[in-house]
Structures are given as C-alpha cells and as structure tokens.
Amino acid sequence: MTIWLSAGIIFTLLAVITILFKWGNVRVVGVTPVRTFTFIAILFTSGLDVGLIMFPLTEFAGYADIKASPEYAFANPLAIEFGYWGFLIWGFYFLTCFYFCVIEPKVKFFEISWVKFINNVVIIGTCAFTAYLLLSNLPWYLPELGDGSSVIPTFYFIVFAAICFAVYSSTDIKYVRFLSISTTWLFIALIAFMWVGAFVVGDSEMSAFTNNLAEIGTYFANINEFVLPLNDYHEFYLFWWFAWSIMIGQFTSRFVGGLKTYQVLGAMLIFPSIPIAIWFSVLYHYHEMGISTAGIKNFAMVFVGIVFVINSLDSLIRLYTDNLNLTVKRLGKMNYMLLNIVALSLLTLLFKLEFLQIQWVGALVIALFFGCAAFIGYSKFKTVNNIDSSPKANKIDYTKIETVH
C-alpha cells in the first residue's frame, strides 16, 4: 500500500506541474460560477471535515513523543499537525478541480459506466466515513454525556440528526452558498472564542501565540519531508486526502469564477492554510499550557464540527445523487431524503464496525487517477493537447446559482 500511495503522490505532483506549464494562464470557469470569496468558502468548508476541529488536541502529544515516533524529530508537533492538514496537500484538490472543470468535459472518462460506478462508491463511502469520524470523536469531546470513551445512544442521535440535516440541505443547491459562508464565519468565531479563552482570560502573553505561528514555519523549511508518508499514521492521512480529492474536485469545479489556473492553485494552497494555521496555533497553546477545554469550549468545538460535517455531507450527497440520477426531481423530496438517510446511516455503522477502511477508498482513487491518465494517453491525447480554455458554454454569471436547483 505504501508503494501504491507514493506512486499516486508523485503522479499528482507531476500532473500539477504539467497543468501549470501548459494551462497556467487559462481562465477557469465552472458551470455555476461564484465570486472568489464564496468559492474559497465552498472549498474550505466542503474540503474539510470534523477532523480539523476534533483531531489536533488528541494528536499533539503523539507527535511530541519522538521516542515512540522518532520520524517526527525533524519538526515540532505544531508543524507536523499543520503538515497533515495544510498547504501542499491542497494541491490534490487543485488537480481534480482543474481536471473536472477544463479537461473532463472533453475527455468524458467519468461517464464510462465502470468508472462512474467506482467514482460513486468512493463518494458514498467517504460520506459515511465523515459521519463516522464525528461519531467516534464525540466521547472525547463530550465526556459529560458519557464515560469519555464509549459511544452512547445520544451520540448516535447527534450523528443521525447531522445526516438528516445534510440530506435536507442537499435538496437544493441554493443552500450551498449560505451554508458554506455561514460555516466559514462560524469557524472564524470559534477561533476568536478559543483565542480569547487562551490569551485574554488565561492571562497568557501574546508572544506565545506569535511564537506558535512562527513554529509552523518549520513545516515550510522541511516541506519535502511531508511529500511521501512518514509512517502508517501519515499514510492514513494521505489516503484520506486522496479519498476526498476526487469528489471535492468534482464539486468545487462547478463554482470557479474566472480565476486563471495559477490563481486557482494559489487560492487553494494559501487561503485555506491561513485559518488552519491560526486555529492550530491556538489549540497548541491549550495543549502546551494544559488549559482545560471542558464545558462550553468543548460544546462550541463540537457544534462547529457538526456544522462542518453537515456542510461536507451536503456537497457529497448532492454530487453522488446527481451522478446516479437519484435527484429530488426524479424521486420526490420525501423518497430522496429517506433513501439517503438510510444509506448513509447504515454505511456509517459499517465504518464503526471496522468493516470498511478509508485507506481502501483512497487506493481506489489513485487507481482512477492512473486509469484516467492511461485513457487520455491512449485515446484522448490530441484532444487534451488542443484544450486552450474552459468549456465555451461556461459563462461568468454570478447570478446563475440563484436560479439553479
């Protein structure tokens, strides 16, 4: 699996370089373009899930234990955490976003029946994994509701409610802008709330926060270390990013609003990384100083984490239901909701029972990457080589999202 993953990463990086070299100045326009801030909000909130909120406080100690994990010795725990979530790996999303916006309309690889089947298996499986992550982390963040380790009926109800809300919001694309922008502002509010709790109420020096931000610079000084998997846990993360990449690319490609290719890459690498860096710097201070997050802070993190889950599931449900023609228009709203709620609830339980693994999903995505490249090389090379713009039918009309359902 490690060799397969490494081959996928190297292929992805070479593909990104090729795209920049050949199409760097092409204006990228999706079928439902939105303004840049909205596009970034959609990218950020759809491209991340509850792990961003809930994982760091459970992981810093492991990254600091270089006796148990000497491979982490080259950087501090904060830089390691950022390396698992920020900057370079957002290039995965850039590759798929550009492909589905500019290349796929000419190639139509994902319209081949067996490819479409695998693609939808990936999307549905990752949807369920997102819900499973929320379920598995709730005991740690809400010990007041249980014993701090067991999943109790209340937690199942919370996840079920998040699935229901996401399915409902996916019934109309007009909700996506409101949901994405609202989630972005909620996350900013959470950062501010936690920052005040650490550096104002906690009487800590502001220099501690700026020092934490500076420590993230270690990531950029050692960015080469994060390209290939450091260990099994990093491998899990990278497979997870691959699993997400193909569907986030499909979804976000709809909303690109006329940025040039190199600007899309810059936007994807830089803008999501800024709030991630600030958030991790605040959480790292809680970890280092032993500041408790019990009570209202944990509830605030769980609430925002649930909103992230709803946002991610909303985009993914809409994607696979469109692909499979299981739309509201065809099924009716009630049947649409029942089908998706039951399917995602059952699949979430399969992840809980460890019957499914996200690594398998990521490996399938890498296979799709290689298969697509082979298909282009064998039968569509000239077509792709002649591409010089986004599809002509895609026009910059920021009002279009208001009329599409």
C-alpha positions as CSV (number, residue, x, y, z in Angstrom):
1,M,0.0,0.0,0.0
2,T,2.9,2.4,0.8
3,I,4.4,2.0,-2.7
4,W,0.9,2.5,-4.3
5,L,0.4,5.6,-2.2
6,S,3.8,7.0,-3.0
7,A,3.3,6.4,-6.7
8,G,0.0,8.3,-6.5
9,I,1.6,11.3,-4.8
10,I,4.4,11.5,-7.3
11,F,1.9,11.3,-10.2
12,T,-0.2,14.0,-8.6
13,L,2.7,16.4,-8.2
14,L,3.9,15.9,-11.7
15,A,0.3,16.4,-13.0
16,V,0.1,19.7,-11.2
17,I,3.4,20.9,-12.6
18,T,2.2,19.8,-16.1
19,I,-1.0,21.8,-15.8
20,L,0.7,24.9,-14.6
21,F,3.2,24.6,-17.5
22,K,0.6,24.1,-20.2
23,W,-2.5,25.9,-19.0
24,G,-1.2,28.3,-16.3
25,N,-2.9,31.3,-17.8
26,V,-6.2,29.7,-18.8
27,R,-9.3,31.3,-17.2
28,V,-11.1,28.6,-15.2
29,V,-14.9,29.0,-15.3
30,G,-17.3,26.5,-13.8
31,V,-20.9,25.7,-14.8
32,T,-22.2,27.7,-11.8
33,P,-19.5,30.4,-11.2
34,V,-19.4,32.3,-7.9
35,R,-17.3,35.2,-6.6
36,T,-13.9,34.4,-5.3
37,F,-14.7,34.7,-1.6
38,T,-17.7,32.4,-2.0
39,F,-15.6,29.9,-4.0
40,I,-13.0,29.9,-1.2
41,A,-15.7,29.4,1.4
42,I,-17.2,26.5,-0.5
43,L,-13.7,25.0,-1.0
44,F,-12.8,25.4,2.7
45,T,-16.0,24.1,4.2
46,S,-16.5,21.3,1.7
47,G,-12.9,20.3,1.6
48,L,-12.5,19.8,5.4
49,D,-14.5,17.9,7.9
50,V,-14.8,17.4,11.6
51,G,-11.3,16.1,11.9
52,L,-9.9,19.7,11.6
53,I,-11.8,20.7,14.8
54,M,-11.5,17.5,16.8
55,F,-8.2,15.8,15.9
56,P,-5.4,18.3,16.9
57,L,-5.9,18.2,20.7
58,T,-5.8,14.4,20.6
59,E,-2.7,14.3,18.4
60,F,-0.2,16.9,19.6
61,A,1.1,14.6,22.4
62,G,1.8,11.7,19.9
63,Y,3.8,14.0,17.6
64,A,5.8,15.2,20.6
65,D,6.8,11.7,21.6
66,I,9.8,11.2,19.5
67,K,11.0,8.2,21.5
68,A,7.9,6.3,20.3
69,S,7.9,8.0,16.9
70,P,11.5,9.2,16.0
71,E,10.4,10.1,12.5
72,Y,8.8,13.2,13.9
73,A,12.1,14.5,15.3
74,F,12.7,16.9,12.4
75,A,9.9,19.3,13.4
76,N,7.7,20.4,16.3
77,P,4.3,18.9,16.9
78,L,2.5,22.0,15.6
79,A,4.4,21.9,12.3
80,I,3.6,18.2,12.0
81,E,-0.1,18.8,12.6
82,F,-0.1,21.6,10.0
83,G,1.7,19.4,7.5
84,Y,-1.1,16.8,7.8
85,W,-3.8,19.4,7.1
86,G,-2.4,22.4,5.3
87,F,-0.8,23.8,2.1
88,L,0.9,21.2,-0.1
89,I,-1.9,18.6,0.2
90,W,-4.5,21.1,-1.1
91,G,-2.7,20.6,-4.4
92,F,-4.7,17.3,-4.6
93,Y,-7.9,19.4,-4.7
94,F,-6.4,21.7,-7.3
95,L,-5.6,18.8,-9.7
96,T,-9.1,17.4,-9.6
97,C,-10.9,20.8,-9.6
98,F,-9.0,21.8,-12.8
99,Y,-9.5,18.4,-14.4
100,F,-13.2,18.4,-13.9
101,C,-13.7,22.0,-14.9
102,V,-11.4,22.1,-18.0
103,I,-10.4,18.6,-19.1
104,E,-13.2,16.1,-18.2
105,P,-15.8,17.9,-20.4
106,K,-13.6,17.0,-23.4
107,V,-12.5,13.6,-22.2
108,K,-15.6,12.2,-20.5
109,F,-13.7,9.5,-18.7
110,F,-16.0,9.7,-15.7
111,E,-19.0,9.0,-17.9
112,I,-17.7,5.5,-18.7
113,S,-20.1,3.1,-16.8
114,W,-17.5,1.2,-14.7
115,V,-15.7,4.5,-13.8
116,K,-18.9,6.1,-12.8
117,F,-19.7,3.2,-10.5
118,I,-16.3,3.3,-8.8
119,N,-16.5,7.1,-8.5
120,N,-19.8,6.9,-6.7
121,V,-18.6,4.1,-4.4
122,V,-15.8,6.5,-3.4
123,I,-18.1,9.4,-2.8
124,I,-20.7,7.4,-0.8
125,G,-18.0,5.7,1.2
126,T,-16.3,8.9,2.1
127,C,-19.6,10.4,3.1
128,A,-20.1,7.7,5.6
129,F,-16.6,7.9,6.9
130,T,-17.1,11.7,7.6
131,A,-20.2,10.8,9.8
132,Y,-18.2,8.0,11.4
133,L,-15.4,10.4,12.4
134,L,-17.9,12.6,14.2
135,L,-19.4,9.6,16.0
136,S,-16.0,8.3,17.1
137,N,-14.7,11.6,18.5
138,L,-17.8,12.7,20.4
139,P,-17.0,10.7,23.5
140,W,-13.6,12.5,23.9
141,Y,-15.1,16.0,23.5
142,L,-18.3,15.5,25.4
143,P,-17.4,13.3,28.3
144,E,-20.1,14.9,30.3
145,L,-22.7,12.9,28.3
146,G,-21.0,9.6,28.9
147,D,-17.9,7.9,30.3
148,G,-15.5,9.6,28.0
149,S,-14.7,6.6,25.9
150,S,-18.0,4.8,24.9
151,V,-20.4,5.7,22.1
152,I,-23.8,6.1,23.8
153,P,-27.2,6.5,22.2
154,T,-27.1,10.3,22.5
155,F,-24.0,10.3,20.2
156,Y,-25.8,8.2,17.6
157,F,-28.7,10.6,17.7
158,I,-26.4,13.6,17.1
159,V,-24.8,12.0,14.1
160,F,-28.2,10.8,12.8
161,A,-29.5,14.4,13.1
162,A,-26.5,15.8,11.2
163,I,-27.1,13.3,8.4
164,C,-30.8,14.3,8.2
165,F,-29.9,18.0,8.1
166,A,-27.3,17.5,5.4
167,V,-29.7,15.4,3.3
168,Y,-32.3,18.1,3.6
169,S,-29.9,20.9,2.7
170,S,-28.7,18.9,-0.3
171,T,-32.2,19.0,-1.9
172,D,-31.5,22.5,-3.4
173,I,-28.1,23.9,-4.5
174,K,-29.1,27.4,-3.4
175,Y,-28.3,26.3,0.2
176,V,-24.7,25.7,-0.6
177,R,-23.6,29.3,-0.6
178,F,-25.4,30.1,2.6
179,L,-24.2,27.0,4.3
180,S,-20.5,27.5,3.2
181,I,-20.3,31.2,4.1
182,S,-22.1,30.6,7.4
183,T,-19.7,27.8,8.3
184,T,-16.7,29.9,7.4
185,W,-17.9,32.7,9.8
186,L,-18.7,30.2,12.5
187,F,-15.2,28.8,12.3
188,I,-13.7,32.3,12.5
189,A,-15.9,33.0,15.5
190,L,-14.8,29.7,17.1
191,I,-11.1,30.7,16.6
192,A,-11.8,34.1,18.2
193,F,-13.6,32.5,21.2
194,M,-10.9,30.0,21.8
195,W,-8.2,32.7,21.3
196,V,-9.8,34.9,24.0
197,G,-10.0,31.9,26.3
198,A,-6.3,31.2,25.9
199,F,-4.7,34.6,25.7
200,V,-7.1,37.0,27.4
201,V,-9.0,35.1,30.1
202,G,-6.0,32.8,30.5
203,D,-3.6,35.8,31.0
204,S,-1.0,34.3,28.6
205,E,1.4,36.5,26.8
206,M,0.5,37.4,23.2
207,S,4.1,36.4,22.2
208,A,3.1,32.8,22.9
209,F,0.6,33.0,20.0
210,T,3.0,34.6,17.6
211,N,5.7,32.1,18.6
212,N,3.3,29.3,17.8
213,L,2.6,30.8,14.4
214,A,6.4,31.1,13.8
215,E,6.8,27.4,14.7
216,I,4.6,26.5,11.7
217,G,7.5,27.9,9.6
218,T,9.3,24.6,10.4
219,Y,6.8,22.9,8.1
220,F,7.9,25.1,5.1
221,A,11.6,24.6,5.9
222,N,11.0,20.8,5.8
223,I,8.2,20.6,3.3
224,N,10.0,17.8,1.4
225,E,9.6,15.5,4.5
226,F,5.8,15.6,4.1
227,V,5.6,14.6,0.4
228,L,5.9,10.8,1.0
229,P,4.4,9.0,4.0
230,L,6.4,9.4,7.2
231,N,4.7,6.4,8.9
232,D,1.4,4.4,9.0
233,Y,-0.5,7.3,10.5
234,H,0.7,9.8,7.9
235,E,-0.2,7.2,5.3
236,F,-3.7,7.1,6.7
237,Y,-4.0,10.9,6.3
238,L,-2.7,10.8,2.8
239,F,-5.1,8.1,1.7
240,W,-7.8,10.1,3.4
241,W,-6.9,13.2,1.3
242,F,-6.9,11.1,-1.9
243,A,-10.3,9.8,-1.0
244,W,-11.6,13.3,-0.6
245,S,-9.8,14.8,-3.6
246,I,-11.7,13.3,-6.5
247,M,-15.1,14.3,-5.2
248,I,-14.1,17.7,-3.9
249,G,-12.7,18.4,-7.3
250,Q,-15.9,17.4,-9.0
251,F,-17.9,19.6,-6.6
252,T,-15.8,22.8,-6.4
253,S,-15.1,22.8,-10.2
254,R,-18.7,23.9,-10.6
255,F,-18.1,27.2,-8.8
256,V,-14.8,28.5,-10.1
257,G,-15.5,32.1,-11.2
258,G,-12.9,33.0,-13.8
259,L,-9.6,32.9,-11.9
260,K,-6.6,31.9,-14.0
261,T,-5.2,28.4,-13.4
262,Y,-2.2,29.6,-11.4
263,Q,-4.5,31.8,-9.3
264,V,-6.8,28.8,-8.6
265,L,-3.7,26.9,-7.3
266,G,-2.6,29.8,-5.2
267,A,-6.0,30.3,-3.8
268,M,-6.3,26.6,-2.9
269,L,-2.9,26.4,-1.3
270,I,-2.8,29.7,0.6
271,F,-6.3,30.8,1.7
272,P,-7.4,27.6,3.5
273,S,-4.0,27.3,5.1
274,I,-4.2,30.7,6.9
275,P,-7.2,29.8,9.2
276,I,-5.8,26.3,9.7
277,A,-2.5,27.7,10.9
278,I,-4.2,30.2,13.2
279,W,-6.6,27.5,14.6
280,F,-3.8,25.0,15.2
281,S,-1.7,27.7,16.9
282,V,-4.5,28.5,19.3
283,L,-5.1,24.8,20.1
284,Y,-1.4,24.1,20.5
285,H,-1.3,26.7,23.3
286,Y,-4.1,24.9,25.1
287,H,-2.1,21.7,24.8
288,E,1.2,23.2,25.9
289,M,-0.2,25.1,28.9
290,G,-2.6,22.4,29.9
291,I,-5.6,24.7,29.6
292,S,-8.8,22.8,30.0
293,T,-11.4,22.9,27.2
294,A,-14.1,21.2,29.4
295,G,-17.6,22.7,29.3
296,I,-18.6,25.5,26.9
297,K,-15.4,25.3,24.8
298,N,-15.9,21.6,24.0
299,F,-19.5,22.2,23.2
300,A,-18.5,25.1,20.9
301,M,-16.0,22.9,19.1
302,V,-18.5,20.1,18.8
303,F,-21.1,22.4,17.4
304,V,-18.8,23.8,14.7
305,G,-17.6,20.3,14.0
306,I,-21.1,19.2,13.4
307,V,-21.7,22.1,11.1
308,F,-18.6,21.1,9.1
309,V,-19.9,17.6,8.8
310,I,-23.3,18.9,7.6
311,N,-21.5,21.1,5.0
312,S,-19.3,18.3,3.7
313,L,-22.1,15.8,3.6
314,D,-24.3,18.3,1.8
315,S,-21.8,18.7,-1.1
316,L,-21.1,15.0,-1.3
317,I,-24.7,13.8,-1.2
318,R,-25.6,16.3,-4.0
319,L,-22.7,15.0,-6.0
320,Y,-23.4,11.3,-5.9
321,T,-27.2,11.8,-6.3
322,D,-26.6,13.9,-9.4
323,N,-24.2,11.2,-10.8
324,L,-26.7,8.4,-10.1
325,N,-29.7,10.4,-11.2
326,L,-31.2,9.9,-7.8
327,T,-32.3,13.5,-7.7
328,V,-35.2,15.2,-5.9
329,K,-36.8,15.9,-9.3
330,R,-36.9,12.2,-10.1
331,L,-37.6,10.7,-6.7
332,G,-39.5,13.4,-4.9
333,K,-38.2,15.1,-1.8
334,M,-39.5,12.5,0.7
335,N,-38.2,9.5,-1.1
336,Y,-34.9,11.3,-1.8
337,M,-34.4,12.0,1.9
338,L,-35.4,8.6,3.1
339,L,-33.1,6.8,0.7
340,N,-30.0,8.9,1.6
341,I,-30.6,9.0,5.3
342,V,-31.0,5.2,5.5
343,A,-28.0,4.5,3.2
344,L,-25.6,6.9,5.0
345,S,-26.7,5.7,8.4
346,L,-26.1,2.1,7.6
347,L,-22.7,2.8,5.9
348,T,-21.6,4.9,9.0
349,L,-22.3,1.8,11.1
350,L,-20.1,-0.3,8.8
351,F,-17.2,2.0,9.4
352,K,-18.0,1.9,13.2
353,L,-17.7,-1.9,12.9
354,E,-14.4,-1.6,11.0
355,F,-15.8,-3.4,8.1
356,L,-14.7,-0.5,5.8
357,Q,-11.4,1.4,5.8
358,I,-10.8,4.8,4.3
359,Q,-7.4,3.6,3.0
360,W,-9.2,1.3,0.6
361,V,-11.2,4.3,-0.7
362,G,-8.0,6.3,-1.2
363,A,-6.4,3.4,-3.0
364,L,-9.4,3.3,-5.4
365,V,-9.0,7.0,-6.1
366,I,-5.3,6.5,-7.0
367,A,-6.4,3.7,-9.4
368,L,-8.8,6.1,-11.0
369,F,-6.1,8.7,-11.4
370,F,-3.8,6.2,-13.2
371,G,-6.7,4.9,-15.3
372,C,-7.7,8.4,-16.4
373,A,-4.1,9.2,-17.4
374,A,-3.9,5.9,-19.4
375,F,-7.2,6.6,-21.1
376,I,-6.1,10.1,-22.1
377,G,-2.7,8.8,-23.3
378,Y,-4.3,6.0,-25.4
379,S,-7.3,7.7,-27.0
380,K,-7.6,11.4,-26.0
381,F,-4.1,12.8,-26.1
382,K,-4.6,15.0,-29.1
383,T,-8.0,16.3,-27.7
384,V,-6.4,17.2,-24.4
385,N,-3.3,18.7,-26.0
386,N,-5.6,21.1,-28.0
387,I,-7.5,22.4,-25.0
388,D,-7.0,26.1,-24.6
389,S,-9.9,27.3,-22.5
390,S,-12.7,26.2,-20.2
391,P,-15.8,24.9,-22.0
392,K,-17.3,27.6,-24.1
393,A,-20.7,27.1,-22.6
394,N,-19.4,28.1,-19.1
395,K,-20.0,31.9,-18.8
396,I,-19.2,34.1,-15.9
397,D,-22.6,34.8,-14.5
398,Y,-22.6,35.1,-10.7
399,T,-26.4,35.2,-10.6
400,K,-26.7,31.7,-12.1
401,I,-26.5,30.0,-8.7
402,E,-29.7,31.7,-7.7
403,T,-31.7,30.0,-10.5
404,V,-30.1,26.5,-10.4
405,H,-31.9,23.9,-8.3
